[in-house]
């Protein structure tokens, strides 16, 4: 039995994330060490392990919610968290592949309170490092020797395809004058929900779960992921930069058709017309423009709508969690993680 299989009672979501990070980090570092030096340098910088010169740092490595979901899902079906370690590493590698590419596509200059990898090493190096993490993730699963490895590779590959489709839609929306709420929701389901769903499904597979448990836990993750995206889109507008690590109004500056923006633009209100005129003007949006756009989204009722939808989706997710017939301890901690993801302030 390893530390990952010791589950003291009454852990908070933050304590669960600390436990998960402590267990996953050594395995994650070991996997990244297998990359060619050129890829490893960029990846390690992105993970916050060292600076651009390779000197160790104490940078924020991120919350690692997805690996925690993997480990807890394995425990939820009666398995051991340590058995699911390859799956936990794989989903964290895939998540960070997507972040490296997202930062390039969105031209974001900062992530986790430090310069993004592309802004330090260049666009090409960041793209290649992201590609390396994606292939490494599949290699980790293939080399695990677990009976569920092949099924898990297909599940993770499917999630990546959905993620890429969602990202493509997100980028396409920036060039379109009109986007409706259902298609924006489908975009978020792929971009965010698919990987959280796969995280829970892979954990259940590596934990030896029944097919119905795998399906319910996948749906729990997908719905939690969609609720997470609603919350994240709100932070992309109103989040505190000192906490989020991103510039104020970053999504508005990039003219993102995020969920609250699309809901506001489709509302039958005078504020929606003013927002559309502001959002679609040819010149760059200035500080006052961004402040006004955020106020108009609020006036349209989209801020409150987003909060409500996030709560509704979380309730649906928890119904699937309970339907998976999970072990009591893991169920409580999965529920705590879901609440943290949706109701976080950063």
N, C-alpha and C positions, 0 to 999 in steps of 0.2 A: 504494500500500500504506500502511495506517495502522498505528499502534502495536498495534491489536487483532490485526493479522495477523502480527505478529512473535512467534514462539513459541520463546524460548530453552529449551534442554534443562534437565531436572532441577529444574523448579519445584515447590515444595511446594504443598499445597492452600491454605495461607495466602497464598502468593505469587500463586496463581491468582486468589484472591478479591480481592486488592489490585489486580491487573491488570484484572480485570473491573470492579470498582468505579470505578477511574480512568477507564475508557472509557465506562461507562454513565452515570455521574453527570451529565456535561454534557448529554447527550441527555435524561435524566430531568428535569433542571431546566428545560430548554427546553420540554418537553411540559407540565410543571406550570405554567409561566409563562402558558400559554394559558388557564388556568382563570379564571373570574371572581374578583375580588379576595377575596370572602368565602370561597370554597372554597380559594383559593391560600394564604391565611393559615393555615388549619387544616392543610392538607396539608403545607406547608413546616415547620410546627412538628412534626408527626408524623414527618416524615423526619429531623428533627434539624438542619435548616438554620438555623433561627432560633428565638428564644424567643417567648413569647406577645405581645410588643410588636413583633416583627419585627426584633429585633436579632440579627445573626449569632452563632451559637454553634458550639462544637466538639463537639456531642453525638454519641453513637454512632449511626450511620445504619443499623446492622444489617449482617449478613454478605453479603447479596445472593447467596445460593447459586443461586437460580433463574435470574437473568440469566447467571451463569457457566455454568450447564448449557446454556443456549441457545447461547451463543457457542462453547462446546466441542463441542456436538452438530453445529453447522454445520461446524466444522473436521473433525469425525470422519467426515463423509461427503464430505470433499474440498473444501468451500466455504471462504469467508473469513468470519472472525468479524464483520468490519465490515458485511457484507451482512445479517447477522442482527440488527443493532442495534435496528430497530423491534420485533422480537419480544422481545428482551431487555428493552426498556423496558416493553412491554405486560405481560409476566408480572410484573414488579416492581410495576407499578401495580395489577394485580389482587391480588397478595399483600398489598399495603398497604391496599387496600380491605377485604380480609377482616380484617386486624388492627384497623383502626378500628372495625369492627362487632363483632368478638370482644370487644374491651375493654369496649364498652358492654354487651353481653349478659352478660359474665362479671363485670361491676362491678369490673374490675381498675383499681387506682389508679395503678399504675406500669408502665412499659414502657421497657426500655433505660435503666434508672436515672433516669428522670425521670417527672413526672406524665403520665398518659395524656391524649390530646387531649380526650376527653369531660369529664374532670375539670377541665380548664382552660377550654374554650370552651362546655361544655354538651353534653348528649346529642344534641339536635337538630342542632347544628352538626357534630358528629362523624359522624353518620349521613349527612348531606348531603355532607360532604367525601368519605366513602367512596363514595357513589353517583357523585360526580363523577370519582373515580379510575377506577371501573369503565367508565364511558362513554368516558373519555379513552383507556383502553387499546385499546378497539375502534377508536376514531378513529385512533390511531397506526398500527394495522395497515392500516386501510382507506386511509390516506393514503400508505402506503409505496411504492405503485406496483410492488410485487414480484409476479411471476406467481403466487406461492403465497399471496397475501394473503387471498383469499376462503376458501380451504381452511383457512388458519390461523385466521381469525375463527371459523369453525364449530368448529374443534378447541378453541379457547380458550373459546368460549361453552359447549361441552359440558362442559369441565372446571369452569367456574364453576357450572353446574347441579349437577354432582356434588358440588362443594364445599359448595354451599348445602344440598343434601340431607343431606350428612354433618353439617353444623352443626346442622340441624334435629333430626337424630337425637340428636346430642350433648346438646342442650338438653332433648329429650324424656326422655332417660335419667335426667336429674336428678330427674324427677317419678315415675319408676317404681321399684317395689321390687325388681323382678327384670329383669336384662338378661343374656343369655348371651354367651359369648365370640365365636361366629361373627358375631352381629349387631353387636357392638362393633367387630370387625375390619372389617366392611363400612363402618361409620361412618368409621373411620380411613382406609380406602381412598379414600373420597370427600373427606373433609375435608382430607387432606394429600397422599395419593398422586396424586390426579387432576391437581393443578396442577404437581407435579414431572414427571409424565408428559407433560403438555402442553408444559412448558418444553423438554424434550428433543425432542419431536415437532416443535415449531415451529422449533427450531434446525435440525433435519434438513431440514425443508421449505424454509426460507430458504437452506440450504446446497446445495439441489439434490439431496437424497438420493433413492434409490430407495424405492418403497413398502415393501419388506421392511425396509430400514434404518430408515425412519420408525417402523414398527411395533415393531421390536426396541428402538429407543432409547426409544420411549414406555414400553414395558414395563419397561425398565431404570429409568426415572424413577419409574414408579408403585411398583415394589418398593422402590426406595431411599426413596421417600416414606413407605411403610408402616413400613419399618425405622426411619426417622427419627422417626416418631410413637411407636413403642415407646420409643425413647431419650428423646424429649421428655416422655413421660408419667412416666418415671422421674425426670427432672429436676423435673417438676411436684410431686413428693413430696419427693425427697431433694436437689434442687439447692441450691447455696449462693446465698442471695439477693444477696450481694455480687458474684456473678459473673453470675447469671441476670437480675438486675434486677427480680425479682418477689419478693413476700413468701414466707417459708418456709411450706411446706405449702399453697400457694395453691390447688391443685386439690382438696385435701381440704376446705379451708375452704368451697369452692363446691360440695362434695359431688359432684364430677365422677365419672361412671362411666367413668373412663379404663381403658385396657387392663389395667394391673396391679390396679386395684381390682376390676374385673369378674372377672378370673381368680381373685383371692383370694376374692371372695364366692361363686364357684361351686366352690371347692375343698371336698372332703369332710373338713374339719378343724374342731376345736373353735374355732380362732381365727376361722374364717369366720363362725360363728354370733355370736361376740362382736362382730366387725366390723360385721355386719349390724345388730345391735341399736344399736351406737354410731352408725352412719352414718344410720340412719333415725329417730333420736329427733327430736322436734319442735323442741327448743331449738337455738340456735346452738352450734356446736362451739367449745370453749375451747382454750387452749393445751395443757393436759394431754390433752384429748380427741384433738387432732390428733397429738400425739406417740404416744399409744397406738394410734391408727388406723394410723399408719405402721409401727409395730412389728408389728402384727397382719398387715398385708399381707406383710411380710417373713417372718413365721412361717408363713404359708400357702404359701410358696414362690413367690409371684407375682413377687417382685423378680428372682429368678434365672431364672424362666421368661421374663420379658420380655427379659432380656439374651440368652438363648438364641435366642428367636424373632427378635430384631433381627439377630443374626449369621446365622441361617438365611436370612432374607429378603435380606440383603446378598449372600450367596453366589448366590442365585437371580438377583438383579439383575445381577451380574457375568457370569453365563452369557449373559444377553440382550445385554449390552454386547459381548461377544466375538462373538456371532452376527450382530451388525450389520456385521461386516467393517469396523471403524473404522480410521482412520489411527492409526499406532502412538502418536504423540505425544499426540494428543487422548484416546486410550483410556487411557493412563497417567494423565492428569490427571483424566479423568472418574472413574476408579477411586479416585484420591486424594480427590476431593471426596466421593464416596460414603462412604468410610471416615471422613472428617472429620464428615460429617453424623450418622453412626450412633455413632461412638465419641467424640464431643466431650464435654467436661466442662462446657460452658456453652452 
